[in-house]
Amino acid sequence: MFNLALKIKKHDLKFDLSESPKFLKDFISSNFKKEIEIESKQIYRSDGTSVEKLVETDKNSGNVIRITYYDYFDDKKIKSIEDYEDGIKVRITLFSFFKSVTDLDKETGKKIRTVNYDIKNSDTKISVYDYDAESEMIVRVTVYRTDGKNIAFIKEISPKTGIISRCISYKKDSSAISSVSKFETLGDTTVKTTYYYSTPIYLSTPEMVDKKIISDELNKKVLDSFNNKNFNKLLDNLYKNKKCLAAINVS
């Protein structure tokens, strides 16, 4: 009979229950995920010489992974790319004067969001379009400044009428809101525009606007701080843009 002694070295181990699901998911994904064997096939145009597209598929399942389309006049130049998950199209990337990436809902196939990038620098955002889940109408347009990081303005659009309901403008090189314009409509016509000029309100991320954090709080701060200096600035802008004074609403 042998006596085996097992010595266990003590360690300061900490187990965070809240992180365990993510840890397990990442562990399983990294250790048990089957490597996809990709099969590529070039499809030629009717002339038999120039390549129309390159189709990449999962050799095991037969599902399409990616389709790359080439320019008609230059088959070395990529025109667009379609990405698939489980054989379902989830992303479309277009290359023209800028790079446009559109994400699609996997269940419905409808557009979720389009991000436009500088064609020479894929990290530089130009604008972002967010779509209504049912109609695919654009409901929000975010326009960036030339640095691709700071937002110039955000326009919110009614999916029913296609008319702008609100515009949020930001100070240059800053996340501070400079003004908010609200548009009230009657049918498909804008009947009143209200301009608010604010003291700086800083947002750490653009997503904070999406969550409507600024809606009521901003209006309260704007109206409380609406002084003669801001009013004179507003009048100057109205005259410059040939706006009717009836559009002013200060209360």
N, C-alpha and C positions, 0 to 999 in steps of 0.2 A: 504494500500500500504506500503510495507516494502522497506526500502533502505538498500541494502547490500553493504558494503564497503569491497573491496578486497585489502588487503595490499600485495604488492609484494616487497620482499627484494631484494635489488640490489646486484648483484654478478659480479665479473670481469670474464665474460665469453669470451673465445676466440674460434673462429670457424675457423679452418684451412680447406679451401676448398680442398686442395690437399690430405688431409687425410680422407675426408668424404666418398669416395667410399669404402675404406678399412674398415672404422668404420661401415658403413651400412652393408657391407658383413659379418663382424664378428658378428655384432649384430643379423642379421637374422639367421646366422649359429648357434649361441649359444642359441637363443630363440625359433626358429621355426623348427629346425631340428628334425625330428621324430626319436625316439630311435628305434634302430634295435633290433628286437627280434630274437635271434640266436637259431637255432635248430642244435644240434650235433648228428652225427650218426657214429658209429664205423663200419668199414668194416673189416671182418675177412678173414684170408687166408684160403686156401683149407682145412687146418687141423682143422679148426673150433675153434681153441683155441687162436692162436696168432693174434694180431691186425695188419692189413696191413696199414690202414690209418684212419684218423679221418676227416670227412667232415662236415664243418660248413656252414650253409646256412641261408639266410634271410627268416624267416618264412613267412613274408608277400609277398615278391616278388618271392621267390623260387630261387633267385640268389645265387650262391656259393660265399662265403666270403673268406674262407680259407680251404686248404687241407693240413693236416699234415701227412707225410709218416714216417713210423717207420722202424727201422733196421730189416732185415730178421731174424737175430739170436737173437735179443733182442728187443722186442716190447715196452720196456720202454725207448729206446734210439731213439731220433728223427734223421732221415736221411735227410729229406728235408721238406721245407714248401713252398707252393704256395699261394700268396695273390691275391685276385681278387677285381676289382671295377666294379660295374654294371654287374657282371657276366663275366668280361673280365680279363684274367690273366695279371697282371702288375708287379709282382715281384716273383723271385725264390730265396730261401735261401737254400744253401747246407751246410751240416756239415760233414767234413771229418777230414783232418789234420789241416784245418783252416776253418773259417766261410766265405762263399762266398755269397754276395748279388748282384743279377743281376736285374736291372730295365729294363722293357720292354716298348716299345712304345704301347700305348693303341690302336692306330689306325691300326698299321701294325703288331704288335706282335713281332717285331724285337728287338734285344738287343740294349740298349742305353749305359749302363755302368755297369761294375762289380767292386765291392769293396771287397777286401779280407782282413779279420781281423784275428788277433790272436785268436785261438779257446778258450784260457783261459781268454782273455780280449777283449771283443767285441769293446772296444774303441780304441784299438791299430791297426792302419792300417798297412798292409803289402805291398799292391800294389793296383793300380787302372787301369782297362782296359777301354778305350773308343773305341766305335765301329763306323764304317761308317754306316750312316743311310740307305743306299741301300743294300750294300753287306754284312753287319755285320762283315766285316773284322776288326781286331784290328788296329786302326790308332794311338793310343797313349798308352804308358805304363808308369805309374808313380810308381817308387819304393821308398818306405820309409825306413828310418833307423829304428833300433830296438826300438826307442822311440815311433814310430808310428805317429810322428808329423812332423819331419824334413824330407825333400825329399832328397834322395841320388842322383837320376838321373831321367830324363824323356827321353824316346825314342819316336820319331815321325816316323810313318811307312806309306809308300805309300799303299793305299788300292788296287791299281791296281797290284803292283808287290809283295807286302808283304816284301819289302826291307826297312831297316831303312834309313830315309832321314836325320835325325838330332838327336843328342844326347846332352842333356844339363845336365852337372854335377854340383853339389852343394858342397860347403865347409861343412865339418863336423859340426854338431850342429849349423847350420846357414842357412839363406835364401840367402846367397851370392853365386852367380854363380862363379864356379872356372874355367870352360872351356865349350866350345861349339865345337862339331865336326859335320861337314857337309859332307854328303856322296853324291857324284854324280854318277849316274848310266847310263849305256848304255844297254837298254833292261832289263834283269833281273840280270845284273852283276854290282857290284860296281867298278868303274874305277878310282875314285879319292876321297881321304879323306883329308879334310882341317881342321886343328886344330887351335882353337883360345883360347889363355889364356888371361884372363881378370883381370883388377883391379876389386875389389868387386862391384857388382851391386846388391842392395837389393830389393827384391820384398815382399810386405806385404802379399800377398796371392798367392797360386799356380795358381789361376785362371788368374792372370796377364800374365802368360806364354801362356795360351790358347788364349788370346786376341792378341798375337803376339807383345806385347808392346816392347819386348826386341829385336826383329828381326834386324831392321836396326840400331837402336841406339847402340845396343851392339856391332855389327860389327865395327861401326865407332870408338867407344871407345877402342875396342880391338886393332885395327890396329894403332890408334894414340899412344897407350901406349905400343906397342910391342917393347921392348928393349932387350939388349943383355942378361940380366939376364933371362928373359922369354924364349928367344931363346935357351939358354943353357939348361934350364929345359926341353924344348920341345925335344931337341936332346937326352937328357938322357932317357926320356920316350919312344922315338921312338926306341932307341937301346934296351932298356929293353924289349919292346914288339915286337922286331924284325920287325919293320916297315921299309919299303923302304923310303929312303930320298926323292925319287921322289914324295912322298905323300905330302911333305911340300909345302905350297903355301902362301907366304908372299908378299903382295903388298900394 
